[in-house]
C-alpha cells in the first residue's frame, strides 16, 4: 500500500521538536506551536523529529489521510474564499458532518482553523519578505484591511520565528501610565498593541518587557501611545462607546494559536458587567472537556483588559486567579458592575 503524506506538521518552540498531528505525546501549550506544510520545512527551521511519532519516517497507510490532504490542498488553492462546511462538502463530495468530524479527528483542528492559520502565515510571510501591509494582506486572501482586523480569529501576532529569537528585528514602543487598578504598561509594534500589563512598580513592568524581548529594539514613547492609553482608561472606567468589544477597533499584534483565538473571541463576547465560568466557555466553543485549556488561554493573554480574561470566574462563582493579581480582578469586576461612567 502507498504511504500517505501528512497534511501538515506541528513544531514546539520550547522543545525544538516537530511532530505529526496524530502524535500521542502530551499536547504542548498552544502559544508554543507553529505549523509547517512539509517536514523538510520544519527541519530547515531548526526543529528535530519527534522520537515517538517519527515524522521523518514514511507515514502508515490511513484511509482518511488522502481525504484530509485533499481538504487542505483545496483550502490552500482558494485563499480568498470563505471556508464553510457546505462549500467544502460540495468540492470534496461528502456530507458536511462527516467532513468536519474526519478532519478534526485526523488533525485536531477544524478546516476553518486550518484556513485561518494558513492565511495568517501567508500574510506574515509577505511582511517578512519586505512587502507592504496592503500587498501582503491581499496576497494572503484578505478582501480588505478591515477583514484583517475585524475579529480575533484574524488578528496578527509577532511571528513565532521572531518571538523565538526574543523579538530580534522588532521595534516596540511602550509607555507606562497610572490607572484605577495600578500602573499600566502598554507596548505596541508598528502593527498594533502587543502587551498590556499591570503592576505596582513601573521599573518592574519595564524589566519584564525587556526580559521577554531582550533582542527587540525597545523605546519609551509616551506621546506616540497617548491615544491607546486614553482608550484603555476609558474601557477600564466604562466610558468606552464599544460596550462589548473592549478596545473596539484598536488593532492588536499578538501571537495566538487557533484555540487561543477561539477562546479570546468568546471572552470579547462577554458583556461588560457579566462573567462566565471556564467550563461554560469551554462548552460554548465546542470543547466541553477543555476547561483547563481555557484557563491556560486566559492566563497567557498578553493584553489585559483589551481581551477581558478578568470576566472569567470559577464554576462556584468565586473570582479565581488572575495574572495581574486577584485584587485587581475584583476591582475590575466591581468597576464593570457599576453604572457606566460612575
C-alpha positions as CSV (number, residue, x, y, z in Angstrom):
1,X,0.0,0.0,0.0
2,X,1.2,3.5,-0.7
3,X,2.2,5.8,2.1
4,X,0.0,8.7,2.9
5,X,1.6,12.2,3.3
6,X,0.7,14.1,6.4
7,X,-1.4,17.2,5.6
8,X,0.9,19.3,7.9
9,X,3.3,19.1,10.8
10,X,3.4,21.0,14.1
11,X,6.5,22.1,15.9
12,X,7.0,23.1,19.5
13,X,9.1,26.2,20.1
14,X,10.1,25.4,23.6
15,X,11.4,21.9,22.8
16,X,12.7,22.3,19.2
17,X,10.8,19.2,18.1
18,X,8.3,18.7,15.3
19,X,5.5,16.1,15.2
20,X,2.8,14.5,13.2
21,X,-0.7,16.0,14.0
22,X,-1.6,12.5,15.4
23,X,1.4,12.3,17.8
24,X,0.4,10.6,21.1
25,X,2.7,12.9,23.1
26,X,1.3,15.3,25.6
27,X,-0.2,18.4,23.8
28,X,2.1,21.4,24.2
29,X,0.9,24.8,25.3
30,X,-0.9,26.4,22.4
31,X,1.2,29.6,22.2
32,X,4.3,27.5,21.7
33,X,3.1,25.7,18.5
34,X,3.8,26.6,14.8
35,X,2.6,24.7,11.7
36,X,4.6,23.6,8.7
37,X,3.4,22.4,5.3
38,X,6.2,19.8,5.0
39,X,8.6,18.1,7.4
40,X,11.5,19.4,5.4
41,X,10.4,23.0,6.2
42,X,10.3,22.2,9.9
43,X,13.8,20.8,9.7
44,X,15.1,23.8,7.8
45,X,13.8,25.9,10.6
46,X,15.9,24.0,13.0
47,X,13.4,21.6,14.5
48,X,14.2,17.9,15.3
49,X,11.8,15.0,14.5
50,X,9.9,13.6,17.5
51,X,11.1,10.2,18.7
52,X,7.6,9.0,19.5
53,X,5.7,9.7,16.3
54,X,8.8,9.6,14.0
55,X,7.5,12.2,11.4
56,X,10.6,11.6,9.3
57,X,9.6,8.1,8.5
58,X,7.0,7.2,5.9
59,X,3.5,7.6,7.2
60,X,1.4,4.4,7.6
61,X,-1.5,4.0,5.2
62,X,-4.6,5.8,6.6
63,X,-8.0,5.6,4.9
64,X,-8.6,9.2,5.9
65,X,-5.2,10.5,5.1
66,X,-5.8,11.2,1.4
67,X,-9.2,12.8,2.3
68,X,-7.7,15.3,4.8
69,X,-4.8,16.1,2.5
70,X,-7.3,16.8,-0.3
71,X,-9.3,19.2,2.0
72,X,-6.0,21.0,3.0
73,X,-5.0,21.4,-0.6
74,X,-8.4,22.7,-1.6
75,X,-8.3,25.3,1.2
76,X,-4.8,26.4,0.1
77,X,-5.8,26.7,-3.5
78,X,-8.7,29.1,-2.7
79,X,-7.2,31.5,-0.2
80,X,-9.7,34.3,-0.8
81,X,-12.8,32.2,-0.4
82,X,-14.7,31.8,2.9
83,X,-14.3,28.3,4.4
84,X,-17.7,26.9,5.1
85,X,-18.5,23.2,5.6
86,X,-21.2,23.4,2.9
87,X,-18.7,24.7,0.3
88,X,-16.1,22.2,1.2
89,X,-18.6,19.3,1.2
90,X,-19.6,20.2,-2.4
91,X,-16.0,20.4,-3.5
92,X,-14.9,17.2,-1.8
93,X,-18.1,15.2,-2.3
94,X,-19.1,14.2,1.2
95,X,-21.5,15.4,3.9
96,X,-20.5,18.4,6.0
97,X,-20.8,16.5,9.2
98,X,-18.6,13.6,8.1
99,X,-16.1,16.1,6.6
100,X,-15.8,18.1,9.8
101,X,-15.6,15.0,12.0
102,X,-12.9,13.3,9.9
103,X,-10.8,16.4,9.5
104,X,-10.8,17.2,13.2
105,X,-10.2,13.6,14.3
106,X,-7.1,13.4,12.0
107,X,-5.6,16.8,12.6
108,X,-7.0,18.1,15.9
109,X,-8.4,21.3,14.4
110,X,-11.3,22.3,12.2
111,X,-11.0,23.2,8.5
112,X,-11.8,26.8,9.4
113,X,-9.0,27.0,11.9
114,X,-6.6,25.5,9.4
115,X,-7.6,28.1,6.8
116,X,-7.2,30.9,9.4
117,X,-3.7,29.7,10.3
118,X,-2.6,29.4,6.6
119,X,-3.9,32.8,5.7
120,X,-2.3,34.5,8.6
121,X,1.0,32.7,8.0
122,X,0.9,33.8,4.3
123,X,0.3,37.4,5.4
124,X,3.2,37.4,7.9
125,X,5.4,35.8,5.2
126,X,4.7,38.7,2.9
127,X,5.7,41.1,5.6
128,X,8.9,39.2,6.3
129,X,9.8,39.4,2.6
130,X,9.5,43.2,2.8
131,X,6.2,43.6,1.0
132,X,3.8,46.4,2.2
133,X,0.9,45.6,4.6
134,X,-1.5,46.2,1.7
135,X,0.1,43.9,-0.8
136,X,0.6,41.2,1.9
137,X,-3.0,41.2,3.1
138,X,-4.4,41.0,-0.5
139,X,-1.9,38.3,-1.5
140,X,-2.9,36.3,1.6
141,X,-6.6,36.4,0.5
142,X,-7.9,39.1,2.8
143,X,-10.5,41.1,0.9
144,X,-9.7,44.4,2.8
145,X,-7.8,45.7,5.7
146,X,-11.0,45.7,7.8
147,X,-11.2,41.9,7.2
148,X,-7.8,41.6,8.7
149,X,-8.7,43.3,12.0
150,X,-12.5,42.7,12.2
151,X,-12.3,39.8,14.6
152,X,-9.9,38.0,16.9
153,X,-9.5,35.0,14.6
154,X,-7.9,37.2,12.0
155,X,-5.6,39.1,14.4
156,X,-1.9,39.3,13.8
157,X,0.8,38.1,16.1
158,X,4.5,38.6,16.3
159,X,5.8,35.8,14.1
160,X,6.8,32.7,16.0
161,X,10.3,32.9,14.5
162,X,10.8,36.4,15.8
163,X,9.3,35.5,19.2
164,X,11.6,32.5,19.4
165,X,14.5,34.9,18.7
166,X,13.4,37.1,21.6
167,X,12.0,39.8,19.4
168,X,15.1,40.2,17.2
169,X,14.3,42.7,14.4
170,X,11.1,44.0,16.1
171,X,10.6,47.6,17.2
172,X,8.5,48.0,20.3
173,X,7.3,51.3,21.7
174,X,6.0,51.4,25.2
175,X,4.5,53.7,27.8
176,X,3.6,53.4,31.5
177,X,0.6,55.3,32.9
178,X,-1.5,55.3,36.1
179,X,-5.0,53.7,36.0
180,X,-7.6,53.0,38.6
181,X,-6.1,49.5,39.1
182,X,-2.5,50.4,39.2
183,X,0.4,51.2,36.9
184,X,-0.3,50.1,33.3
185,X,2.4,49.2,30.8
186,X,1.2,49.4,27.2
187,X,3.5,48.3,24.4
188,X,3.0,48.3,20.6
189,X,4.7,47.3,17.4
190,X,4.0,49.1,14.1
191,X,1.1,46.7,13.6
192,X,-0.7,47.1,16.9
193,X,-0.7,46.7,20.7
194,X,1.4,43.7,21.8
195,X,1.3,44.0,25.6
196,X,-1.0,45.4,28.3
197,X,0.3,44.7,31.8
198,X,-0.5,45.9,35.3
199,X,1.7,46.2,38.4
200,X,2.7,48.4,41.3
201,X,6.2,49.3,40.0
202,X,6.9,51.0,36.8
203,X,10.5,49.7,36.9
204,X,9.4,46.1,37.3
205,X,7.0,46.4,34.4
206,X,9.7,47.7,32.2
207,X,12.1,45.0,33.3
208,X,9.6,42.3,32.5
209,X,9.0,43.7,29.0
210,X,12.7,43.8,28.2
211,X,13.3,40.4,29.7
212,X,10.6,38.9,27.4
213,X,12.0,40.6,24.3
214,X,15.7,41.0,25.1
215,X,16.7,41.4,21.4
216,X,14.0,43.8,20.4
217,X,14.5,47.5,19.8
218,X,12.5,48.9,22.7
219,X,12.0,52.6,23.4
220,X,9.6,54.6,25.6
221,X,7.3,56.8,23.7
222,X,4.6,58.4,25.9
223,X,3.3,60.8,23.2
224,X,3.1,58.2,20.4
225,X,0.9,55.9,22.5
226,X,-1.3,58.6,24.2
227,X,-4.4,57.6,22.2
228,X,-4.1,53.9,23.1
229,X,-3.7,54.8,26.8
230,X,-6.7,57.0,26.7
231,X,-8.8,54.2,25.1
232,X,-7.7,51.7,27.7
233,X,-8.5,54.0,30.6
234,X,-12.0,54.6,29.1
235,X,-12.5,50.8,28.9
236,X,-11.5,50.3,32.5
237,X,-13.8,53.1,33.7
238,X,-16.7,52.1,31.5
239,X,-16.6,55.3,29.3
240,X,-15.9,53.5,26.1
241,X,-18.5,53.6,23.3
242,X,-17.6,50.0,22.4
243,X,-19.6,48.2,25.1
244,X,-19.0,44.6,24.1
245,X,-15.7,44.5,22.2
246,X,-13.4,46.0,24.8
247,X,-11.0,48.2,22.8
248,X,-13.2,48.3,19.8
249,X,-11.2,49.0,16.6
250,X,-7.7,49.2,18.2
251,X,-5.6,46.7,16.4
252,X,-3.6,44.1,18.3
253,X,-0.3,42.5,17.4
254,X,-0.3,39.3,19.4
255,X,0.8,35.7,18.8
256,X,-2.1,33.2,19.1
257,X,-3.0,29.7,18.2
258,X,-6.3,28.8,16.7
259,X,-7.6,27.5,20.1
260,X,-6.5,30.7,21.9
261,X,-8.1,32.9,19.3
262,X,-11.4,31.0,19.7
263,X,-11.3,31.4,23.5
264,X,-10.4,35.1,23.2
265,X,-13.3,35.6,20.8
266,X,-15.6,34.2,23.4
267,X,-14.2,36.4,26.1
268,X,-14.8,39.5,23.9
269,X,-18.4,38.5,23.6
270,X,-19.0,38.6,27.3
271,X,-20.9,41.9,28.0
272,X,-19.4,44.4,30.4
273,X,-20.7,43.7,33.9
274,X,-21.2,39.9,33.2
275,X,-19.0,36.9,33.8
276,X,-18.7,33.3,32.6
277,X,-17.1,30.2,34.1
278,X,-14.2,28.4,32.5
279,X,-16.4,25.3,31.9
280,X,-19.1,27.4,30.3
281,X,-16.7,29.0,27.8
282,X,-15.3,25.5,27.0
283,X,-18.8,24.3,26.3
284,X,-19.7,27.4,24.2
285,X,-16.6,26.9,21.9
286,X,-17.5,23.2,21.4
287,X,-14.9,21.7,23.8
288,X,-16.8,20.9,27.0
289,X,-13.9,19.0,28.5
290,X,-11.3,21.7,27.8
291,X,-11.9,23.9,30.9
292,X,-8.3,23.7,31.9
293,X,-7.1,24.6,28.4
294,X,-9.5,27.6,28.5
295,X,-7.9,28.6,31.8
296,X,-4.4,28.4,30.2
297,X,-5.6,30.6,27.3
298,X,-6.8,33.2,29.8
299,X,-3.5,33.0,31.8
300,X,-1.4,33.6,28.6
301,X,-3.5,36.5,27.4
302,X,-0.8,39.2,26.7
303,X,-3.2,42.2,26.6
304,X,-5.0,42.5,29.9
305,X,-8.5,44.2,29.6
306,X,-8.2,44.5,25.9
307,X,-9.1,40.8,25.9
308,X,-11.2,40.6,29.1
309,X,-9.9,37.5,30.7
310,X,-10.9,39.0,34.1
311,X,-14.5,38.2,33.2
312,X,-13.9,34.5,33.6
313,X,-14.6,33.0,37.1
314,X,-14.9,29.6,38.7
315,X,-17.9,27.4,38.5
316,X,-19.0,28.2,42.0
317,X,-18.8,32.0,41.3
318,X,-15.5,32.6,43.1
319,X,-13.2,35.1,41.4
320,X,-10.4,32.6,40.7
321,X,-6.9,33.6,39.7
322,X,-5.6,36.5,37.7
323,X,-2.2,37.0,36.2
324,X,-2.1,40.6,37.4
325,X,-3.4,39.8,40.9
326,X,-6.8,38.8,42.3
327,X,-7.3,42.2,43.9
328,X,-7.1,43.9,40.5
329,X,-9.5,41.4,39.1
330,X,-12.0,42.1,41.9
331,X,-11.7,45.8,41.3
332,X,-12.1,45.5,37.6
333,X,-15.3,43.5,38.1
334,X,-16.6,46.0,40.6
335,X,-15.9,48.9,38.2
336,X,-17.7,47.0,35.4
337,X,-20.7,46.2,37.7
338,X,-21.1,49.9,38.4
339,X,-23.1,52.1,36.0
340,X,-21.1,53.4,33.1
341,X,-19.1,56.5,33.9
342,X,-19.8,56.1,37.7
